[in-house]
Structures are given as C-alpha cells and as structure tokens.
Amino acid sequence: MLFKKVLSVAAVVVAVGFSASGCTDDKKKTSEAVGAGGSGEPASPNEMKTVGGVTIGPVYFSFDDYTVTSSSQAQLTKMAEQLKANSGTVLQIEGHCDERGSIEYNLALGERRAQAVKTFLTNLGVETARLSTISYGEERPANDGHTEESWQKNRRAEFNVTKQ
C-alpha cells in the first residue's frame, strides 16, 4: 500500500515537472518574440527549382510566427498558377522552425506554418487533395548555426513533389 502511494506521488511530481517545463519554454518564446526580428523574405532565385512543371522554393517566416508574409505571397501565387496548370503534380508542404523553444512547441509551430501555406494555396484554387502537410519542427535545420541569420533560414516551409 505504501508503495502505491509513493508511486502516485512520483507520478504527480513528474507530471507537474513536465507541465512546468512546457510553460517555461512558451514564456521564453513569448519574451524572445518581443525583441527578435524576423525576415519572412521570399526565397532567392538560387533556392528555387522546377519539378513537375512547378517552381518550388522555401517560404520564410518571421520569429514565432506562421503568417504568410506579403513578400512570400507573390512566390506562392505563381506556384498556385503553375499547380493549377499541372494538375498531376502533388505537393507535400514541410513546416520547419529554428532551434529556440521546446520540441513540442516547434512541432506545433511547424504544422501551423505548413497549414498556413496550404490554406493560402487552396484559397487560390489549388485542390486540397493535392497538398499534404508535415512538421519537422527544429529537427531538420537548413543551417546549423546559432545566429539570427541561421535561424532566419530555418524558419520556413519547404515543398516536396510527391507525384507528377
């Protein structure tokens, strides 16, 4: 009986510890967002490639944000037109984050970024069935550095052609 009580107390302590650490990361994320800049700039021409009749390249986001920036909208509008003209092309949209924040937070943020791009494309007439999303959070950085310049390259959505 004593063992069950000790086990119950230990479970509560572990659960409280996990929730407290999650709150700390979210608070850290919010406080960093106040002073941090972000690019959200469109991809450069050397980052673009054409696959299945569609020119694809990364879409960048500002820190702790999943809003498609006005500078990325032109890139996505062109991509939507190409997707509509190449009806056999199917894309997977990957959401990525920089290394700041918890793993769980960044997986959720990466998913919101991928979903924001998908929503933007579907609002322009691309069929939802041709777009899937996945989040890699901070697990697949484009740049392994630990500077703002590196983090800007890691806050992105990327595209994989899954069918042509």
C-alpha positions in Angstrom: 0.0 0.0 0.0 2.8 2.4 0.9 4.5 1.6 -2.5 1.3 2.6 -4.4 1.2 5.9 -2.5 4.8 6.6 -3.3 4.3 5.7 -6.9 1.3 8.0 -7.1 3.2 10.9 -5.6 6.1 10.3 -8.0 3.7 10.3 -11.0 2.2 13.7 -9.8 5.7 15.2 -9.4 6.7 14.0 -12.9 3.5 15.4 -14.5 3.9 18.7 -12.7 7.5 18.9 -13.8 6.6 18.3 -17.5 3.9 20.9 -17.5 6.1 23.5 -15.7 8.9 23.0 -18.2 6.5 23.4 -21.1 5.2 26.7 -19.7 8.7 27.9 -19.2 9.5 27.3 -22.9 6.3 29.1 -24.0 7.1 32.1 -21.8 10.6 32.2 -23.1 9.3 32.0 -26.6 6.9 35.0 -26.0 9.6 37.1 -24.3 12.1 36.5 -27.1 9.5 37.4 -29.7 9.2 40.9 -28.3 12.8 41.9 -29.2 13.6 39.5 -32.0 13.5 40.4 -35.6 12.4 38.2 -38.4 12.9 38.0 -42.1 9.9 36.4 -43.8 11.7 37.4 -47.0 11.0 35.4 -50.2 13.4 32.7 -51.4 16.3 33.8 -53.5 16.4 32.6 -57.2 19.2 30.2 -56.4 17.0 28.4 -53.9 14.3 27.8 -56.5 13.9 24.7 -58.6 11.3 23.4 -61.1 9.8 20.0 -60.6 6.7 18.6 -62.3 6.2 22.0 -64.1 6.1 23.8 -60.8 8.8 26.2 -59.5 9.3 25.5 -55.8 11.5 27.0 -53.1 11.3 27.7 -49.4 8.9 30.2 -47.9 10.3 32.0 -44.9 8.6 33.2 -41.7 9.3 35.7 -39.0 10.2 34.6 -35.5 7.4 32.7 -33.6 5.0 33.4 -36.5 3.1 31.4 -39.1 1.7 34.2 -41.2 2.4 34.1 -44.9 4.2 37.4 -45.5 3.3 39.8 -48.3 6.8 39.2 -49.8 6.1 35.4 -49.9 2.6 35.8 -51.4 3.9 36.6 -54.9 6.0 33.4 -54.9 3.0 31.3 -53.7 0.7 32.9 -56.2 3.0 32.0 -59.0 3.2 28.4 -57.6 -0.6 28.2 -57.4 -0.9 29.1 -61.0 1.6 26.5 -62.0 -0.1 23.9 -59.9 -3.4 24.6 -61.5 -1.8 24.3 -64.9 -0.1 21.0 -64.0 -3.0 19.1 -62.4 -1.0 15.9 -61.9 1.5 17.5 -59.5 1.0 16.7 -55.8 3.0 18.5 -53.1 3.9 17.8 -49.5 4.5 21.0 -47.5 7.0 20.8 -44.7 6.9 23.1 -41.8 10.3 24.0 -40.1 11.4 26.1 -37.1 14.6 27.4 -35.6 16.1 25.7 -32.5 14.6 28.1 -29.9 11.6 26.7 -27.9 10.6 23.2 -26.9 10.4 20.3 -29.3 6.7 20.1 -28.8 6.2 23.9 -29.4 8.3 23.8 -32.5 6.4 20.8 -33.9 3.1 22.6 -33.5 4.5 25.8 -34.9 5.9 23.9 -37.9 2.5 22.4 -38.5 0.8 25.8 -38.3 3.3 27.1 -40.9 2.7 24.3 -43.3 -1.1 24.6 -42.8 -0.9 28.4 -43.5 0.9 27.8 -46.8 -1.6 25.1 -47.7 -4.5 27.4 -46.9 -3.0 30.2 -49.0 -2.6 27.8 -52.0 -6.1 26.4 -51.6 -7.6 29.9 -51.4 -6.1 30.5 -54.8 -7.8 27.4 -56.3 -5.4 24.6 -55.7 -7.3 21.4 -54.8 -6.8 20.5 -51.1 -6.3 16.8 -52.0 -3.1 17.7 -53.9 -1.5 19.2 -50.8 -0.4 17.4 -47.7 1.5 18.8 -44.7 4.1 17.6 -42.2 6.0 19.3 -39.4 9.6 18.6 -38.7 9.9 21.4 -36.0 13.5 22.1 -35.4 14.7 18.6 -36.4 15.8 19.4 -40.0 17.6 22.8 -39.9 18.7 24.3 -43.2 21.5 26.0 -41.4 23.2 24.5 -38.3 24.4 27.9 -37.0 23.3 29.5 -33.8 22.9 33.1 -35.0 19.9 35.2 -36.1 21.0 34.7 -39.8 21.0 30.9 -39.3 17.7 30.9 -37.5 16.0 33.0 -40.3 16.9 30.3 -42.8 15.4 27.6 -40.5 12.0 29.3 -40.1 10.5 28.0 -43.3 8.1 25.9 -45.3 9.6 23.7 -48.0 7.9 21.7 -50.7 8.4 18.1 -52.0 6.8 16.9 -55.2 5.3 13.6 -54.2 3.6 12.9 -57.6 3.9 14.4 -61.1 
